């Protein structure tokens, strides 16, 4: 099923995270965001030329909204990572699927639609329980503002994912959605790097000289991010919204294993329990959605594919 593209996207995002973590010792966050966008725009432009595609779109404002919300969410997440323990910031950002379920539920009530996928929503909540067990986040009394920033990144990420879904059902191909998001990242990263020297903090120190290692890490993060964005966009465009959102939690599992392999991190029994909960809830959500889809008549299944609740 198409939602399984999110598994591949999560794996690539995890590799991107490794590259970004290593590159953060060499570059500022603004530079990483800008270079990642540049690599995405360049590689997608080559792909579009080879496949005979076009960047012409009749939905410029929709792309601007998706790019703006996505980039702000990215900035808030990076801010939270800099001020909070990594486990806490990551957990807050991974609340995006829960916000997606909340948005869909609210939209259904507003339209008078009584049908809501409670089984999938429950699976998402269980996944977040697994993330909490795995990361064991904690916020101190003097970190409430940073906590709100991390929480806001999850809310805005949910809005960005729903906009990706909407763009897909309005006929926009994956490459065009990702291209304009990457272009927005270039602008945001460039402006952030220019403004960096006027703000305090080592993370906003402007421009840094390149090294061979730095270039390799930037290329790795950019290429992995572009591939992951393409796979994620396809998953949200063609798959079930809540199943796709739930499968996103597997990214924290991939990241945990990379931490074990590279940084020799260790997981307690609670961490392994969290991984098991995430996997079980993901399988349950996938089975639940597949069974419900098979019970539909061909006409109803086509209607469900053409007009999902996220739009």
C-alpha atoms as a printed R data frame, in Angstrom:
    type eleno elety resid chain resno       x      y       z
1   ATOM     1    CA   UNK     A     1   0.000  0.000   0.000
2   ATOM     2    CA   UNK     A     2   1.105  3.528  -0.738
3   ATOM     3    CA   UNK     A     3   1.410  4.576   2.914
4   ATOM     4    CA   UNK     A     4   4.441  2.286   3.223
5   ATOM     5    CA   UNK     A     5   6.445  4.887   1.306
6   ATOM     6    CA   UNK     A     6   6.611  6.597   4.701
7   ATOM     7    CA   UNK     A     7   8.797  3.763   6.010
8   ATOM     8    CA   UNK     A     8  11.378  4.479   3.326
9   ATOM     9    CA   UNK     A     9  11.046  8.229   3.940
10  ATOM    10    CA   UNK     A    10  11.628  7.747   7.679
11  ATOM    11    CA   UNK     A    11  14.743  5.681   6.992
12  ATOM    12    CA   UNK     A    12  16.167  8.387   4.712
13  ATOM    13    CA   UNK     A    13  15.237 11.129   7.196
14  ATOM    14    CA   UNK     A    14  17.160  9.219   9.866
15  ATOM    15    CA   UNK     A    15  20.276  9.151   7.681
16  ATOM    16    CA   UNK     A    16  19.781 12.843   6.990
17  ATOM    17    CA   UNK     A    17  19.610 13.422  10.760
18  ATOM    18    CA   UNK     A    18  22.973 11.708  11.216
19  ATOM    19    CA   UNK     A    19  24.528 13.963   8.566
20  ATOM    20    CA   UNK     A    20  22.957 17.075  10.071
21  ATOM    21    CA   UNK     A    21  24.127 16.179  13.588
22  ATOM    22    CA   UNK     A    22  27.684 15.690  12.362
23  ATOM    23    CA   UNK     A    23  27.559 18.808  10.171
24  ATOM    24    CA   UNK     A    24  26.301 20.953  13.055
25  ATOM    25    CA   UNK     A    25  29.854 20.979  14.415
26  ATOM    26    CA   UNK     A    26  31.025 22.618  11.193
27  ATOM    27    CA   UNK     A    27  28.125 24.834  10.083
28  ATOM    28    CA   UNK     A    28  25.325 26.901  11.575
29  ATOM    29    CA   UNK     A    29  21.713 25.750  11.358
30  ATOM    30    CA   UNK     A    30  21.003 28.471   8.784
31  ATOM    31    CA   UNK     A    31  23.777 27.219   6.519
32  ATOM    32    CA   UNK     A    32  22.624 23.606   6.788
33  ATOM    33    CA   UNK     A    33  19.055 24.590   5.892
34  ATOM    34    CA   UNK     A    34  20.257 26.690   2.955
35  ATOM    35    CA   UNK     A    35  22.665 24.115   1.523
36  ATOM    36    CA   UNK     A    36  20.115 21.340   1.951
37  ATOM    37    CA   UNK     A    37  17.652 23.401  -0.054
38  ATOM    38    CA   UNK     A    38  20.237 24.144  -2.738
39  ATOM    39    CA   UNK     A    39  21.078 20.466  -3.202
40  ATOM    40    CA   UNK     A    40  17.379 19.609  -3.354
41  ATOM    41    CA   UNK     A    41  16.624 22.276  -5.946
42  ATOM    42    CA   UNK     A    42  19.601 21.309  -8.129
43  ATOM    43    CA   UNK     A    43  18.940 17.548  -8.059
44  ATOM    44    CA   UNK     A    44  15.217 17.976  -8.678
45  ATOM    45    CA   UNK     A    45  15.845 20.384 -11.539
46  ATOM    46    CA   UNK     A    46  18.054 17.758 -13.224
47  ATOM    47    CA   UNK     A    47  15.374 15.107 -12.645
48  ATOM    48    CA   UNK     A    48  12.664 17.346 -14.084
49  ATOM    49    CA   UNK     A    49  14.710 18.054 -17.191
50  ATOM    50    CA   UNK     A    50  15.465 14.362 -17.757
51  ATOM    51    CA   UNK     A    51  11.822 13.325 -17.343
52  ATOM    52    CA   UNK     A    52  10.406 16.185 -19.368
53  ATOM    53    CA   UNK     A    53   8.517 17.652 -16.420
54  ATOM    54    CA   UNK     A    54   7.741 21.281 -15.747
55  ATOM    55    CA   UNK     A    55   7.933 23.667 -12.830
56  ATOM    56    CA   UNK     A    56   4.942 25.628 -14.059
57  ATOM    57    CA   UNK     A    57   2.149 25.507 -11.524
58  ATOM    58    CA   UNK     A    58  -1.313 26.987 -11.155
59  ATOM    59    CA   UNK     A    59  -1.066 26.748  -7.343
60  ATOM    60    CA   UNK     A    60   1.720 29.167  -6.344
61  ATOM    61    CA   UNK     A    61   0.013 30.300  -3.136
62  ATOM    62    CA   UNK     A    62  -0.534 26.719  -2.010
63  ATOM    63    CA   UNK     A    63   3.180 26.030  -2.493
64  ATOM    64    CA   UNK     A    64   4.071 29.233  -0.666
65  ATOM    65    CA   UNK     A    65   1.872 28.212   2.263
66  ATOM    66    CA   UNK     A    66   3.363 24.718   2.408
67  ATOM    67    CA   UNK     A    67   6.909 26.068   2.178
68  ATOM    68    CA   UNK     A    68   6.426 28.822   4.741
69  ATOM    69    CA   UNK     A    69   4.739 26.600   7.315
70  ATOM    70    CA   UNK     A    70   7.264 23.804   6.763
71  ATOM    71    CA   UNK     A    71  10.297 26.071   7.114
72  ATOM    72    CA   UNK     A    72   8.928 27.756  10.262
73  ATOM    73    CA   UNK     A    73   8.290 24.318  11.745
74  ATOM    74    CA   UNK     A    74  11.877 23.378  10.910
75  ATOM    75    CA   UNK     A    75  13.230 26.517  12.572
76  ATOM    76    CA   UNK     A    76  11.159 25.979  15.718
77  ATOM    77    CA   UNK     A    77  12.376 22.388  15.929
78  ATOM    78    CA   UNK     A    78  16.014 23.424  15.578
79  ATOM    79    CA   UNK     A    79  15.493 26.112  18.233
80  ATOM    80    CA   UNK     A    80  14.007 23.533  20.609
81  ATOM    81    CA   UNK     A    81  16.893 21.140  19.932
82  ATOM    82    CA   UNK     A    82  19.342 23.888  20.875
83  ATOM    83    CA   UNK     A    83  17.580 24.724  24.146
84  ATOM    84    CA   UNK     A    84  16.092 21.387  25.279
85  ATOM    85    CA   UNK     A    85  17.426 17.864  25.673
86  ATOM    86    CA   UNK     A    86  17.334 16.181  22.278
87  ATOM    87    CA   UNK     A    87  14.893 13.536  23.520
88  ATOM    88    CA   UNK     A    88  12.417 16.178  24.665
89  ATOM    89    CA   UNK     A    89  12.603 18.250  21.469
90  ATOM    90    CA   UNK     A    90  12.221 15.183  19.262
91  ATOM    91    CA   UNK     A    91   9.229 13.947  21.223
92  ATOM    92    CA   UNK     A    92   7.469 17.301  20.922
93  ATOM    93    CA   UNK     A    93   8.078 17.412  17.176
94  ATOM    94    CA   UNK     A    94   6.813 13.846  16.758
95  ATOM    95    CA   UNK     A    95   3.438 14.911  18.142
96  ATOM    96    CA   UNK     A    96   2.590 15.986  14.567
97  ATOM    97    CA   UNK     A    97   0.547 12.822  13.820
98  ATOM    98    CA   UNK     A    98  -1.554 13.436  16.921
99  ATOM    99    CA   UNK     A    99  -2.249 16.980  15.757
100 ATOM   100    CA   UNK     A   100  -3.182 15.609  12.317
101 ATOM   101    CA   UNK     A   101  -5.754 13.318  13.928
102 ATOM   102    CA   UNK     A   102  -7.056 16.262  15.990
103 ATOM   103    CA   UNK     A   103  -7.360 18.471  12.901
104 ATOM   104    CA   UNK     A   104  -9.210 15.788  10.945
105 ATOM   105    CA   UNK     A   105 -11.546 15.124  13.865
106 ATOM   106    CA   UNK     A   106 -12.304 18.841  14.250
107 ATOM   107    CA   UNK     A   107 -12.860 19.229  10.509
108 ATOM   108    CA   UNK     A   108 -15.231 16.258  10.547
109 ATOM   109    CA   UNK     A   109 -17.280 17.776  13.362
110 ATOM   110    CA   UNK     A   110 -17.385 21.112  11.535
111 ATOM   111    CA   UNK     A   111 -18.731 19.429   8.381
112 ATOM   112    CA   UNK     A   112 -21.160 17.281  10.352
113 ATOM   113    CA   UNK     A   113 -19.315 14.115   9.305
114 ATOM   114    CA   UNK     A   114 -19.719 11.566  12.088
115 ATOM   115    CA   UNK     A   115 -17.298  9.069  10.559
116 ATOM   116    CA   UNK     A   116 -13.854  9.178  12.155
117 ATOM   117    CA   UNK     A   117 -11.176  6.514  12.163
118 ATOM   118    CA   UNK     A   118 -10.948  5.975  15.904
119 ATOM   119    CA   UNK     A   119  -8.877  2.807  15.512
120 ATOM   120    CA   UNK     A   120  -6.179  4.640  13.581
121 ATOM   121    CA   UNK     A   121  -6.264  7.588  15.981
122 ATOM   122    CA   UNK     A   122  -5.795  5.179  18.901
123 ATOM   123    CA   UNK     A   123  -2.832  3.610  17.109
124 ATOM   124    CA   UNK     A   124  -1.269  7.057  16.735
125 ATOM   125    CA   UNK     A   125  -1.710  7.749  20.441
126 ATOM   126    CA   UNK     A   126  -0.094  4.403  21.259
127 ATOM   127    CA   UNK     A   127   2.807  5.287  18.975
128 ATOM   128    CA   UNK     A   128   3.362  8.495  20.910
129 ATOM   129    CA   UNK     A   129   3.348  6.478  24.134
130 ATOM   130    CA   UNK     A   130   6.094  4.367  22.564
131 ATOM   131    CA   UNK     A   131   8.075  7.480  21.622
132 ATOM   132    CA   UNK     A   132   7.753  8.761  25.186
133 ATOM   133    CA   UNK     A   133   8.993  5.448  26.597
134 ATOM   134    CA   UNK     A   134  11.899  5.475  24.162
135 ATOM   135    CA   UNK     A   135  12.976  9.074  24.681
136 ATOM   136    CA   UNK     A   136  11.782  9.738  28.258
137 ATOM   137    CA   UNK     A   137  11.500 13.509  27.783
138 ATOM   138    CA   UNK     A   138  11.626 16.065  30.596
139 ATOM   139    CA   UNK     A   139  11.135 19.833  30.683
140 ATOM   140    CA   UNK     A   140  12.434 21.897  33.593
141 ATOM   141    CA   UNK     A   141  10.619 24.926  34.977
142 ATOM   142    CA   UNK     A   142  12.953 27.369  33.204
143 ATOM   143    CA   UNK     A   143  12.477 25.702  29.794
144 ATOM   144    CA   UNK     A   144   8.776 26.308  29.265
145 ATOM   145    CA   UNK     A   145   9.303 28.766  26.386
146 ATOM   146    CA   UNK     A   146  11.540 26.325  24.529
147 ATOM   147    CA   UNK     A   147   8.979 23.616  25.205
148 ATOM   148    CA   UNK     A   148   6.289 25.750  23.579
149 ATOM   149    CA   UNK     A   149   8.597 26.218  20.586
150 ATOM   150    CA   UNK     A   150   9.003 22.462  20.245
151 ATOM   151    CA   UNK     A   151   5.268 21.961  20.621
152 ATOM   152    CA   UNK     A   152   4.649 24.582  17.945
153 ATOM   153    CA   UNK     A   153   6.983 22.755  15.560
154 ATOM   154    CA   UNK     A   154   4.781 19.682  15.840
155 ATOM   155    CA   UNK     A   155   1.590 21.674  15.209
156 ATOM   156    CA   UNK     A   156   3.012 23.419  12.146
157 ATOM   157    CA   UNK     A   157   4.491 20.160  10.826
158 ATOM   158    CA   UNK     A   158   1.000 18.652  10.956
159 ATOM   159    CA   UNK     A   159  -0.373 21.565   8.930
160 ATOM   160    CA   UNK     A   160   2.469 21.179   6.422
161 ATOM   161    CA   UNK     A   161   1.781 17.440   5.989
162 ATOM   162    CA   UNK     A   162  -1.914 18.082   5.407
163 ATOM   163    CA   UNK     A   163  -1.012 20.712   2.829
164 ATOM   164    CA   UNK     A   164   1.230 18.153   1.112
165 ATOM   165    CA   UNK     A   165  -1.756 15.808   0.968
166 ATOM   166    CA   UNK     A   166  -3.955 18.554  -0.449
167 ATOM   167    CA   UNK     A   167  -1.413 19.551  -3.100
168 ATOM   168    CA   UNK     A   168  -1.170 15.931  -4.206
169 ATOM   169    CA   UNK     A   169  -4.913 15.647  -4.656
170 ATOM   170    CA   UNK     A   170  -4.955 18.919  -6.556
171 ATOM   171    CA   UNK     A   171  -2.722 17.300  -9.161
172 ATOM   172    CA   UNK     A   172   0.739 18.477  -8.116
173 ATOM   173    CA   UNK     A   173   3.458 15.835  -8.654
174 ATOM   174    CA   UNK     A   174   5.895 14.999  -5.873
175 ATOM   175    CA   UNK     A   175   8.890 16.614  -7.522
176 ATOM   176    CA   UNK     A   176   7.162 19.982  -7.838
177 ATOM   177    CA   UNK     A   177   5.992 20.025  -4.209
178 ATOM   178    CA   UNK     A   178   9.467 19.158  -2.928
179 ATOM   179    CA   UNK     A   179  11.172 21.562  -5.359
180 ATOM   180    CA   UNK     A   180   9.318 24.623  -4.108
181 ATOM   181    CA   UNK     A   181   9.746 23.575  -0.475
182 ATOM   182    CA   UNK     A   182  13.499 23.281  -1.063
183 ATOM   183    CA   UNK     A   183  13.511 26.701  -2.741
184 ATOM   184    CA   UNK     A   184  11.808 28.190   0.319
185 ATOM   185    CA   UNK     A   185  14.508 26.618   2.471
186 ATOM   186    CA   UNK     A   186  17.218 28.314   0.406
187 ATOM   187    CA   UNK     A   187  15.685 31.745   0.971
188 ATOM   188    CA   UNK     A   188  15.077 31.153   4.691
189 ATOM   189    CA   UNK     A   189  18.553 29.715   5.271
190 ATOM   190    CA   UNK     A   190  20.280 32.530   3.361
191 ATOM   191    CA   UNK     A   191  18.428 35.236   5.277
192 ATOM   192    CA   UNK     A   192  19.148 33.447   8.540
193 ATOM   193    CA   UNK     A   193  22.863 33.230   7.764
194 ATOM   194    CA   UNK     A   194  22.972 36.931   6.896
195 ATOM   195    CA   UNK     A   195  21.189 37.856  10.105
196 ATOM   196    CA   UNK     A   196  23.260 35.453  12.205
197 ATOM   197    CA   UNK     A   197  26.080 37.833  13.187
198 ATOM   198    CA   UNK     A   198  23.523 40.250  14.663
199 ATOM   199    CA   UNK     A   199  22.305 37.674  17.172
200 ATOM   200    CA   UNK     A   200  24.083 35.995  20.034
201 ATOM   201    CA   UNK     A   201  24.817 32.291  20.112
202 ATOM   202    CA   UNK     A   202  27.301 30.054  18.343
203 ATOM   203    CA   UNK     A   203  24.570 28.551  16.175
204 ATOM   204    CA   UNK     A   204  23.997 31.871  14.431
205 ATOM   205    CA   UNK     A   205  27.602 32.736  13.674
206 ATOM   206    CA   UNK     A   206  27.126 33.440   9.961
207 ATOM   207    CA   UNK     A   207  29.244 31.727   7.313
208 ATOM   208    CA   UNK     A   208  31.819 28.983   7.762
209 ATOM   209    CA   UNK     A   209  34.609 27.761   5.478
210 ATOM   210    CA   UNK     A   210  34.120 24.460   3.676
211 ATOM   211    CA   UNK     A   211  36.128 21.300   4.222
212 ATOM   212    CA   UNK     A   212  36.019 17.961   2.459
213 ATOM   213    CA   UNK     A   213  34.173 16.407   5.381
214 ATOM   214    CA   UNK     A   214  31.742 19.300   5.541
215 ATOM   215    CA   UNK     A   215  30.924 19.110   1.846
216 ATOM   216    CA   UNK     A   216  30.346 15.359   2.084
217 ATOM   217    CA   UNK     A   217  27.988 15.813   5.047
218 ATOM   218    CA   UNK     A   218  26.072 18.596   3.310
219 ATOM   219    CA   UNK     A   219  25.706 16.475   0.183
220 ATOM   220    CA   UNK     A   220  24.542 13.521   2.256
221 ATOM   221    CA   UNK     A   221  21.970 15.556   4.155
222 ATOM   222    CA   UNK     A   222  20.687 17.267   1.015
223 ATOM   223    CA   UNK     A   223  20.374 14.130  -1.099
224 ATOM   224    CA   UNK     A   224  18.788 12.086   1.691
225 ATOM   225    CA   UNK     A   225  16.391 14.926   2.524
226 ATOM   226    CA   UNK     A   226  15.303 15.238  -1.110
227 ATOM   227    CA   UNK     A   227  14.690 11.501  -1.491
228 ATOM   228    CA   UNK     A   228  12.863 11.391   1.845
229 ATOM   229    CA   UNK     A   229  10.682 14.371   0.937
230 ATOM   230    CA   UNK     A   230   9.735 12.730  -2.359
231 ATOM   231    CA   UNK     A   231   8.795  9.471  -0.632
232 ATOM   232    CA   UNK     A   232   6.902 11.279   2.131
233 ATOM   233    CA   UNK     A   233   4.976 13.387  -0.380
234 ATOM   234    CA   UNK     A   234   3.956 10.274  -2.297
235 ATOM   235    CA   UNK     A   235   2.889  8.548   0.911
236 ATOM   236    CA   UNK     A   236   0.647 11.442   1.935
237 ATOM   237    CA   UNK     A   237  -0.659 11.954  -1.604
238 ATOM   238    CA   UNK     A   238  -1.632  8.345  -2.304
239 ATOM   239    CA   UNK     A   239  -1.905  6.697   1.119
240 ATOM   240    CA   UNK     A   240  -4.247  6.926   4.072
241 ATOM   241    CA   UNK     A   241  -3.472 10.097   6.025
242 ATOM   242    CA   UNK     A   242  -3.539  8.606   9.531
243 ATOM   243    CA   UNK     A   243  -1.704  5.403   8.588
244 ATOM   244    CA   UNK     A   244   1.004  7.460   6.898
245 ATOM   245    CA   UNK     A   245   1.245  9.737   9.936
246 ATOM   246    CA   UNK     A   246   1.531  6.741  12.247
247 ATOM   247    CA   UNK     A   247   4.286  5.129  10.181
248 ATOM   248    CA   UNK     A   248   6.238  8.359  10.563
249 ATOM   249    CA   UNK     A   249   7.029  7.293  14.131
250 ATOM   250    CA   UNK     A   250   9.361  4.612  12.786
251 ATOM   251    CA   UNK     A   251  11.837  7.418  12.112
252 ATOM   252    CA   UNK     A   252  12.668  7.590  15.804
253 ATOM   253    CA   UNK     A   253  13.442  3.866  15.745
254 ATOM   254    CA   UNK     A   254  15.861  4.270  12.834
255 ATOM   255    CA   UNK     A   255  17.464  7.253  14.575
256 ATOM   256    CA   UNK     A   256  17.885  5.255  17.783
257 ATOM   257    CA   UNK     A   257  19.694  2.456  15.957
258 ATOM   258    CA   UNK     A   258  21.987  4.961  14.220
259 ATOM   259    CA   UNK     A   259  22.767  6.390  17.645
260 ATOM   260    CA   UNK     A   260  23.713  2.933  18.891
261 ATOM   261    CA   UNK     A   261  25.924  2.217  15.879
262 ATOM   262    CA   UNK     A   262  27.673  5.586  15.597
263 ATOM   263    CA   UNK     A   263  27.598  7.220  19.036
264 ATOM   264    CA   UNK     A   264  27.423  3.989  21.075
265 ATOM   265    CA   UNK     A   265  24.161  5.021  22.708
266 ATOM   266    CA   UNK     A   266  22.516  2.455  24.968
267 ATOM   267    CA   UNK     A   267  18.816  1.657  25.349
268 ATOM   268    CA   UNK     A   268  17.188  0.575  28.597
269 ATOM   269    CA   UNK     A   269  14.399 -1.971  28.795
270 ATOM   270    CA   UNK     A   270  11.990  0.953  28.714
271 ATOM   271    CA   UNK     A   271  13.506  2.098  25.417
272 ATOM   272    CA   UNK     A   272  13.151 -1.328  23.839
273 ATOM   273    CA   UNK     A   273   9.564 -1.462  25.106
274 ATOM   274    CA   UNK     A   274   8.910  1.850  23.386
275 ATOM   275    CA   UNK     A   275  10.280  0.484  20.095
276 ATOM   276    CA   UNK     A   276   8.010 -2.562  20.411
277 ATOM   277    CA   UNK     A   277   4.954 -0.361  21.059
278 ATOM   278    CA   UNK     A   278   5.742  1.794  18.008
279 ATOM   279    CA   UNK     A   279   6.133 -1.245  15.752
280 ATOM   280    CA   UNK     A   280   2.963 -2.939  17.008
281 ATOM   281    CA   UNK     A   281   0.869  0.211  16.665
282 ATOM   282    CA   UNK     A   282   2.194  0.778  13.136
283 ATOM   283    CA   UNK     A   283   1.335 -2.778  12.098
284 ATOM   284    CA   UNK     A   284  -2.084 -2.476  13.741
285 ATOM   285    CA   UNK     A   285  -2.868  0.765  11.931
286 ATOM   286    CA   UNK     A   286  -1.768 -0.704   8.604
287 ATOM   287    CA   UNK     A   287  -3.877 -3.843   9.109
288 ATOM   288    CA   UNK     A   288  -6.878 -1.785  10.254
289 ATOM   289    CA   UNK     A   289  -6.763  0.429   7.179
290 ATOM   290    CA   UNK     A   290  -6.174 -2.433   4.747
291 ATOM   291    CA   UNK     A   291  -9.092 -4.450   6.138
292 ATOM   292    CA   UNK     A   292 -11.415 -1.458   5.975
293 ATOM   293    CA   UNK     A   293 -10.376 -0.687   2.406
294 ATOM   294    CA   UNK     A   294 -10.991 -4.267   1.252
295 ATOM   295    CA   UNK     A   295 -14.529 -4.159   2.640
296 ATOM   296    CA   UNK     A   296 -15.442 -1.245   0.397
297 ATOM   297    CA   UNK     A   297 -17.102 -1.682  -2.939
298 ATOM   298    CA   UNK     A   298 -14.903 -0.703  -5.903
299 ATOM   299    CA   UNK     A   299 -16.906  2.505  -6.319
300 ATOM   300    CA   UNK     A   300 -16.570  3.426  -2.627
301 ATOM   301    CA   UNK     A   301 -12.862  2.623  -2.626
302 ATOM   302    CA   UNK     A   302 -12.313  4.903  -5.604
303 ATOM   303    CA   UNK     A   303 -14.264  7.674  -3.896
304 ATOM   304    CA   UNK     A   304 -12.147  7.258  -0.778
305 ATOM   305    CA   UNK     A   305  -8.965  7.496  -2.842
306 ATOM   306    CA   UNK     A   306 -10.162 10.530  -4.773
307 ATOM   307    CA   UNK     A   307 -11.519 12.517  -1.846
308 ATOM   308    CA   UNK     A   308  -9.747 11.732   1.450
309 ATOM   309    CA   UNK     A   309 -10.726 13.538   4.616
310 ATOM   310    CA   UNK     A   310  -7.454 15.493   4.656
311 ATOM   311    CA   UNK     A   311  -8.612 17.626   1.721
